């Protein structure tokens, strides 16, 4: 039986889940209260509860999607390379294409004036916390172009993939021997 490779949660998805779950729950409660108290006079009880049920179903579905998104957003140290999965996007980066891995605060990635527009509330909140910077070899132009297209500019800083992950120290300990060996 093989051991499962270590997975490190991407913290953008965790922050989105933490932010949205209470907002959606309050929104569902408010919509249910409004549908009860703001109904037109003479309407039957069935007409009142249909919007409430719709609000609960839509809110619950949205919460389920956000929870699933949080659970399937991770960085995995595999046998043939790093597997980065963020929602429906999945990319495998071979160890031979990685030239360097380091740990720095996330704010470093967004310090340049041309990068400030990519800051949102999640990156500001996680700014002082450590992130991993995975340098892809500059000779791998096709891979860098593919990563840019699939991950977007918030994740890529030139040839560096910038990821705020859980347990960045554990990730560095797991990845360093593989990069030196590859």
Buried (B, 14 or more C-beta within 10 A) or exposed (E): EEEEEBBBBBBBBBBBBBBBBEEBEEBBBEBBEEBEEEBEEEEEEEEBBEBBEEBBEBBEEBBEEBBEBBEBBBBBBBEEBBBBBBEEEEBEBBBEBBBEBEEBBBBBBBEEEEBEEBBEEBBEBBBEEBBBBBBBBEEBEEBBEEBBEBBEEBBBBEBBBBBBBBBBEEBBEBBEEBBEEE
